Amino acid sequence: MLTPEARKLLETEALDCLRYAKTEAQKKECIKDLPKALQQEVLDKKVCNPYKKALFSSNFDR
């Protein structure tokens, strides 16, 4: 079981790694050592962040 601090640190490191990964193999390497539940959370955040940014920026442009 991970402490909340350790979980947050792993999540941050994985998101940073994913941000700079250029290939699918590099992306898989970023999350392969994470616990399964944390892998899903990280992937959800990675997918949602660009959508949220686009959504919120388009609302402010109107």
N, C-alpha and C positions, 0 to 999 in steps of 0.2 A: 504494500500500500504506500502510495506517495503522499508526502505532506503537501498542503496547498502551495507552499512556496516552491517546492521541487516541481510540482505539476506545472505551475505557471512558467518556471524557468525552461522546462523542456518544451512547453508549447511555444514560447517565444523563440527559442533556438530553432525549432522545426519550421515555424513560419518564416523566419529569416532565411533559412536554408532553401525553402520552397520558392521564396521570392527571387533568388538568384539562380535557381536550377533551370537549365536550358532544355534538358531532355527528360523524357519519362523515366529513364533509368536513374537519373540524378534525383528526380522527385521521389521515387520509391526508396532510394538510399536515405533520403532525409527523414522518412517516417518509419523505416523498417524496425528500429529498436524501441519504438514507443509502445506502450500498452495499447491493446486493441481499442479500448474506449477513447483513449486520448488521440489515437490515430484518426478516428472518425470526427472528433471535435475539431482537430486541426484542419482536416480536409474540408469540413463544413465552413470553417472560418475563412479558409483560403478561397473557396468558391463564393461565399457571400460577400466578402469585403469589396471586390470590384463592383458587384451589383448594387450594394448599399451606396457606394461612392457615386455611382452613376445616377442612382435614384435621387439621392439628396442634392446633388449638384444640379440636376435638371429641375428640381423644385425651386431652387433659388434663382434660376435663370428667368423664371416666368414673371 
